[in-house]
Amino acid sequence: MSYFSIGLVLVSSLFHAVWNILTQTSQNSQYFSGLKGIWIIVLGAGFFLFIEDVRQLDAELLVWAGLSGVIHGLYILSLSRAYQTQDISYVYPIARSAPVFVPVFAFFLLGEQISFITALAIVIILVAIYILHFDGHLIRGFKNLFDAIIHRDLRWAFYTLAMVVAYSLVDKKGMDIFFQSFPERTFMNGATFFFLESAVGFTLCNIYLTAVHPMRDILSVWKKEWKTAFLAGVATLLSYGLICVVLQFEPVSLVVAVRQTSVFMVVYWGCWRLGEPFGRERLLAGTLTGMGVGIMAFAS
């Protein structure tokens, strides 16, 4: 993986942590995500009106972007629900543990190879996820993890994880096609794909929100947090737009792995700035996640 690609992913990770923090600290994460999506759709409308001509894109590209949008819509809803049920420093490392699974699916579906060193990194990240539920007793730690799944207090975090794995694979396929069609405009390709999938995903998200929640309550949150939602929308654009750029010429397994450095930022925020409990254990989990990411990315 080139230093340029690593740099872009690290910048993306910073903006990814920013919009996650803004979402978690909202009065209502689901309503906030819907408003953030509206801002992104508005920005996308301007992009396609004045910069990009969507008519030059072939049907296959639009299909992959649409599929990505559906998965991202489910991801947005599950992530915002997860933030309403658990602390951010619990939810985020689980939701962002995709490096555990993406290499496996990328091997079977995209033909990417998994080396011994990658397997070692996966084990380290698995240990990090387990530590999030460890309270000092080995057996009780496993029981806590099992109870969390059975009692559904962390189910939305695991749903989010599944969506991250799915859209990572779909987006890699879509960006490969984009790069083959327009190899000379990688940044434009990334922005175009991001706005297309966001239009689908956030439209579905807002349809769901308005169907199951009182519009009065939604508008109340939107009125108070529209500026913050705009900032979150810009951060999301910079975050995933850059990922779409890098996916055009790097293996998805490595891109997803390096991107998990944002775990450090969010765990730090949750434990020190928001006063969430179990800071040492969670920081240990974040450190191990970073070790796994570093091994997976830089030793490749």
MOQUIVEN-V392984 format. One record per residue. N is the residue number from 1. RES is the residue in one small letter. SS is DSSP state (H for helix, E for strand, C for the rest). BURIAL is + if it has 16 or more other ideal C-beta (glycine too) atoms within 10 Angstrom, else -. D_CENTER is the distance of its C-alpha to the mean C-alpha in whole Angstrom. Layout:
# MOQUIVEN-V392984
n:N res:RES ss:SS burial:BURIAL d_center:D_CENTER
n:N res:RES ss:SS burial:BURIAL d_center:D_CENTER
This chain:
# MOQUIVEN-V392984
n:1 res:m ss:C burial:+ d_center:20
n:2 res:s ss:C burial:- d_center:22
n:3 res:y ss:H burial:- d_center:22
n:4 res:f ss:H burial:- d_center:21
n:5 res:s ss:H burial:+ d_center:18
n:6 res:i ss:H burial:+ d_center:17
n:7 res:g ss:H burial:- d_center:18
n:8 res:l ss:H burial:+ d_center:15
n:9 res:v ss:H burial:+ d_center:12
n:10 res:l ss:H burial:- d_center:14
n:11 res:v ss:H burial:- d_center:14
n:12 res:s ss:H burial:+ d_center:11
n:13 res:s ss:H burial:+ d_center:9
n:14 res:l ss:H burial:- d_center:12
n:15 res:f ss:H burial:+ d_center:11
n:16 res:h ss:H burial:+ d_center:7
n:17 res:a ss:H burial:+ d_center:9
n:18 res:v ss:H burial:+ d_center:12
n:19 res:w ss:H burial:+ d_center:10
n:20 res:n ss:H burial:+ d_center:9
n:21 res:i ss:H burial:+ d_center:13
n:22 res:l ss:H burial:+ d_center:14
n:23 res:t ss:H burial:+ d_center:13
n:24 res:q ss:H burial:+ d_center:14
n:25 res:t ss:C burial:+ d_center:17
n:26 res:s ss:C burial:+ d_center:18
n:27 res:q ss:C burial:- d_center:21
n:28 res:n ss:C burial:+ d_center:19
n:29 res:s ss:H burial:+ d_center:15
n:30 res:q ss:H burial:+ d_center:15
n:31 res:y ss:H burial:+ d_center:18
n:32 res:f ss:H burial:+ d_center:16
n:33 res:s ss:H burial:+ d_center:13
n:34 res:g ss:H burial:+ d_center:16
n:35 res:l ss:H burial:+ d_center:18
n:36 res:k ss:H burial:+ d_center:15
n:37 res:g ss:H burial:+ d_center:14
n:38 res:i ss:H burial:+ d_center:18
n:39 res:w ss:H burial:+ d_center:18
n:40 res:i ss:H burial:+ d_center:16
n:41 res:i ss:H burial:+ d_center:18
n:42 res:v ss:H burial:- d_center:21
n:43 res:l ss:H burial:+ d_center:20
n:44 res:g ss:H burial:+ d_center:19
n:45 res:a ss:H burial:- d_center:23
n:46 res:g ss:H burial:- d_center:24
n:47 res:f ss:H burial:+ d_center:23
n:48 res:f ss:H burial:- d_center:24
n:49 res:l ss:H burial:- d_center:27
n:50 res:f ss:H burial:- d_center:28
n:51 res:i ss:C burial:- d_center:26
n:52 res:e ss:C burial:+ d_center:25
n:53 res:d ss:C burial:- d_center:27
n:54 res:v ss:H burial:- d_center:25
n:55 res:r ss:H burial:- d_center:29
n:56 res:q ss:H burial:- d_center:28
n:57 res:l ss:C burial:+ d_center:26
n:58 res:d ss:C burial:- d_center:27
n:59 res:a ss:H burial:- d_center:26
n:60 res:e ss:H burial:- d_center:24
n:61 res:l ss:H burial:+ d_center:21
n:62 res:l ss:H burial:- d_center:21
n:63 res:v ss:H burial:- d_center:21
n:64 res:w ss:H burial:+ d_center:18
n:65 res:a ss:H burial:+ d_center:16
n:66 res:g ss:H burial:+ d_center:17
n:67 res:l ss:H burial:+ d_center:16
n:68 res:s ss:H burial:+ d_center:12
n:69 res:g ss:H burial:+ d_center:13
n:70 res:v ss:H burial:+ d_center:14
n:71 res:i ss:H burial:+ d_center:11
n:72 res:h ss:H burial:+ d_center:9
n:73 res:g ss:H burial:+ d_center:12
n:74 res:l ss:H burial:+ d_center:12
n:75 res:y ss:H burial:+ d_center:8
n:76 res:i ss:H burial:+ d_center:9
n:77 res:l ss:H burial:+ d_center:12
n:78 res:s ss:H burial:+ d_center:11
n:79 res:l ss:H burial:+ d_center:9
n:80 res:s ss:H burial:+ d_center:12
n:81 res:r ss:H burial:+ d_center:14
n:82 res:a ss:H burial:+ d_center:13
n:83 res:y ss:H burial:+ d_center:13
n:84 res:q ss:H burial:- d_center:17
n:85 res:t ss:H burial:- d_center:18
n:86 res:q ss:C burial:+ d_center:17
n:87 res:d ss:C burial:+ d_center:17
n:88 res:i ss:H burial:+ d_center:14
n:89 res:s ss:H burial:+ d_center:15
n:90 res:y ss:H burial:+ d_center:15
n:91 res:v ss:H burial:+ d_center:12
n:92 res:y ss:H burial:+ d_center:9
n:93 res:p ss:H burial:+ d_center:11
n:94 res:i ss:H burial:+ d_center:11
n:95 res:a ss:H burial:+ d_center:8
n:96 res:r ss:C burial:+ d_center:7
n:97 res:s ss:C burial:+ d_center:10
n:98 res:a ss:C burial:+ d_center:9
n:99 res:p ss:H burial:+ d_center:12
n:100 res:v ss:H burial:+ d_center:14
n:101 res:f ss:H burial:+ d_center:14
n:102 res:v ss:H burial:+ d_center:13
n:103 res:p ss:H burial:+ d_center:16
n:104 res:v ss:H burial:+ d_center:18
n:105 res:f ss:H burial:+ d_center:17
n:106 res:a ss:H burial:+ d_center:17
n:107 res:f ss:H burial:- d_center:21
n:108 res:f ss:H burial:- d_center:22
n:109 res:l ss:H burial:- d_center:20
n:110 res:l ss:C burial:- d_center:20
n:111 res:g ss:C burial:- d_center:23
n:112 res:e ss:C burial:+ d_center:21
n:113 res:q ss:C burial:- d_center:23
n:114 res:i ss:C burial:- d_center:22
n:115 res:s ss:C burial:- d_center:24
n:116 res:f ss:H burial:- d_center:26
n:117 res:i ss:H burial:- d_center:24
n:118 res:t ss:H burial:+ d_center:21
n:119 res:a ss:H burial:- d_center:22
n:120 res:l ss:H burial:- d_center:23
n:121 res:a ss:H burial:+ d_center:20
n:122 res:i ss:H burial:+ d_center:18
n:123 res:v ss:H burial:- d_center:21
n:124 res:i ss:H burial:+ d_center:20
n:125 res:i ss:H burial:+ d_center:17
n:126 res:l ss:H burial:- d_center:18
n:127 res:v ss:H burial:+ d_center:21
n:128 res:a ss:H burial:+ d_center:18
n:129 res:i ss:H burial:+ d_center:17
n:130 res:y ss:H burial:- d_center:20
n:131 res:i ss:H burial:+ d_center:21
n:132 res:l ss:C burial:+ d_center:19
n:133 res:h ss:C burial:+ d_center:22
n:134 res:f ss:C burial:+ d_center:25
n:135 res:d ss:C burial:- d_center:27
n:136 res:g ss:C burial:- d_center:30
n:137 res:h ss:C burial:- d_center:31
n:138 res:l ss:H burial:- d_center:30
n:139 res:i ss:H burial:- d_center:31
n:140 res:r ss:H burial:- d_center:30
n:141 res:g ss:H burial:+ d_center:27
n:142 res:f ss:H burial:- d_center:26
n:143 res:k ss:H burial:- d_center:28
n:144 res:n ss:H burial:- d_center:25
n:145 res:l ss:H burial:+ d_center:22
n:146 res:f ss:H burial:- d_center:24
n:147 res:d ss:H burial:- d_center:25
n:148 res:a ss:H burial:+ d_center:22
n:149 res:i ss:H burial:- d_center:21
n:150 res:i ss:H burial:- d_center:24
n:151 res:h ss:C burial:- d_center:24
n:152 res:r ss:C burial:- d_center:21
n:153 res:d ss:C burial:- d_center:20
n:154 res:l ss:C burial:+ d_center:17
n:155 res:r ss:H burial:+ d_center:16
n:156 res:w ss:H burial:+ d_center:14
n:157 res:a ss:H burial:+ d_center:12
n:158 res:f ss:H burial:+ d_center:13
n:159 res:y ss:H burial:+ d_center:12
n:160 res:t ss:H burial:+ d_center:8
n:161 res:l ss:H burial:+ d_center:9
n:162 res:a ss:H burial:+ d_center:11
n:163 res:m ss:H burial:+ d_center:9
n:164 res:v ss:H burial:+ d_center:6
n:165 res:v ss:H burial:+ d_center:9
n:166 res:a ss:H burial:+ d_center:11
n:167 res:y ss:H burial:+ d_center:9
n:168 res:s ss:H burial:+ d_center:9
n:169 res:l ss:H burial:+ d_center:13
n:170 res:v ss:H burial:+ d_center:13
n:171 res:d ss:H burial:+ d_center:12
n:172 res:k ss:H burial:+ d_center:14
n:173 res:k ss:H burial:+ d_center:17
n:174 res:g ss:H burial:+ d_center:17
n:175 res:m ss:H burial:+ d_center:17
n:176 res:d ss:H burial:+ d_center:19
n:177 res:i ss:H burial:+ d_center:22
n:178 res:f ss:H burial:+ d_center:21
n:179 res:f ss:H burial:+ d_center:22
n:180 res:q ss:H burial:- d_center:25
n:181 res:s ss:H burial:- d_center:26
n:182 res:f ss:C burial:+ d_center:25
n:183 res:p ss:C burial:- d_center:25
n:184 res:e ss:C burial:- d_center:27
n:185 res:r ss:C burial:- d_center:24
n:186 res:t ss:H burial:+ d_center:21
n:187 res:f ss:H burial:- d_center:19
n:188 res:m ss:H burial:- d_center:21
n:189 res:n ss:H burial:+ d_center:19
n:190 res:g ss:H burial:+ d_center:16
n:191 res:a ss:H burial:+ d_center:16
n:192 res:t ss:H burial:+ d_center:18
n:193 res:f ss:H burial:+ d_center:16
n:194 res:f ss:H burial:+ d_center:13
n:195 res:f ss:H burial:+ d_center:15
n:196 res:l ss:H burial:+ d_center:17
n:197 res:e ss:H burial:+ d_center:14
n:198 res:s ss:H burial:+ d_center:13
n:199 res:a ss:H burial:+ d_center:17
n:200 res:v ss:H burial:+ d_center:16
n:201 res:g ss:H burial:+ d_center:13
n:202 res:f ss:H burial:+ d_center:14
n:203 res:t ss:H burial:- d_center:18
n:204 res:l ss:H burial:+ d_center:17
n:205 res:c ss:H burial:+ d_center:16
n:206 res:n ss:H burial:+ d_center:19
n:207 res:i ss:H burial:- d_center:21
n:208 res:y ss:H burial:+ d_center:20
n:209 res:l ss:H burial:+ d_center:20
n:210 res:t ss:H burial:- d_center:24
n:211 res:a ss:H burial:- d_center:25
n:212 res:v ss:H burial:- d_center:24
n:213 res:h ss:C burial:- d_center:24
n:214 res:p ss:C burial:- d_center:27
n:215 res:m ss:H burial:- d_center:27
n:216 res:r ss:H burial:- d_center:29
n:217 res:d ss:H burial:- d_center:27
n:218 res:i ss:H burial:+ d_center:24
n:219 res:l ss:H burial:- d_center:26
n:220 res:s ss:H burial:- d_center:27
n:221 res:v ss:H burial:+ d_center:23
n:222 res:w ss:H burial:+ d_center:23
n:223 res:k ss:H burial:- d_center:26
n:224 res:k ss:H burial:- d_center:25
n:225 res:e ss:H burial:+ d_center:22
n:226 res:w ss:H burial:- d_center:22
n:227 res:k ss:H burial:- d_center:22
n:228 res:t ss:H burial:+ d_center:19
n:229 res:a ss:H burial:+ d_center:17
n:230 res:f ss:H burial:+ d_center:18
n:231 res:l ss:H burial:- d_center:17
n:232 res:a ss:H burial:+ d_center:13
n:233 res:g ss:H burial:+ d_center:14
n:234 res:v ss:H burial:+ d_center:15
n:235 res:a ss:H burial:+ d_center:12
n:236 res:t ss:H burial:+ d_center:9
n:237 res:l ss:H burial:+ d_center:12
n:238 res:l ss:H burial:+ d_center:13
n:239 res:s ss:H burial:+ d_center:9
n:240 res:y ss:H burial:+ d_center:8
n:241 res:g ss:H burial:+ d_center:12
n:242 res:l ss:H burial:+ d_center:13
n:243 res:i ss:H burial:+ d_center:10
n:244 res:c ss:H burial:+ d_center:12
n:245 res:v ss:H burial:+ d_center:15
n:246 res:v ss:H burial:+ d_center:15
n:247 res:l ss:C burial:+ d_center:14
n:248 res:q ss:C burial:+ d_center:18
n:249 res:f ss:C burial:+ d_center:20
n:250 res:e ss:C burial:+ d_center:18
n:251 res:p ss:C burial:+ d_center:17
n:252 res:v ss:H burial:+ d_center:13
n:253 res:s ss:H burial:+ d_center:14
n:254 res:l ss:H burial:+ d_center:15
n:255 res:v ss:H burial:+ d_center:12
n:256 res:v ss:H burial:+ d_center:9
n:257 res:a ss:H burial:+ d_center:12
n:258 res:v ss:H burial:+ d_center:12
n:259 res:r ss:H burial:+ d_center:9
n:260 res:q ss:C burial:+ d_center:9
n:261 res:t ss:C burial:+ d_center:12
n:262 res:s ss:H burial:+ d_center:10
n:263 res:v ss:H burial:+ d_center:11
n:264 res:f ss:H burial:+ d_center:14
n:265 res:m ss:H burial:+ d_center:14
n:266 res:v ss:H burial:+ d_center:13
n:267 res:v ss:H burial:+ d_center:15
n:268 res:y ss:H burial:+ d_center:18
n:269 res:w ss:H burial:+ d_center:17
n:270 res:g ss:H burial:+ d_center:17
n:271 res:c ss:H burial:+ d_center:20
n:272 res:w ss:H burial:- d_center:22
n:273 res:r ss:H burial:- d_center:22
n:274 res:l ss:C burial:- d_center:21
n:275 res:g ss:C burial:- d_center:24
n:276 res:e ss:C burial:+ d_center:22
n:277 res:p ss:C burial:- d_center:24
n:278 res:f ss:C burial:+ d_center:24
n:279 res:g ss:H burial:- d_center:23
n:280 res:r ss:H burial:- d_center:24
n:281 res:e ss:H burial:+ d_center:23
n:282 res:r ss:H burial:+ d_center:19
n:283 res:l ss:H burial:+ d_center:20
n:284 res:l ss:H burial:+ d_center:21
n:285 res:a ss:H burial:+ d_center:18
n:286 res:g ss:H burial:+ d_center:16
n:287 res:t ss:H burial:+ d_center:19
n:288 res:l ss:H burial:+ d_center:19
n:289 res:t ss:H burial:+ d_center:15
n:290 res:g ss:H burial:+ d_center:16
n:291 res:m ss:H burial:+ d_center:19
n:292 res:g ss:H burial:+ d_center:18
n:293 res:v ss:H burial:+ d_center:15
n:294 res:g ss:H burial:+ d_center:18
n:295 res:i ss:H burial:+ d_center:21
n:296 res:m ss:H burial:+ d_center:18
n:297 res:a ss:H burial:+ d_center:18
n:298 res:f ss:H burial:- d_center:21
n:299 res:a ss:C burial:- d_center:23
n:300 res:s ss:C burial:+ d_center:23
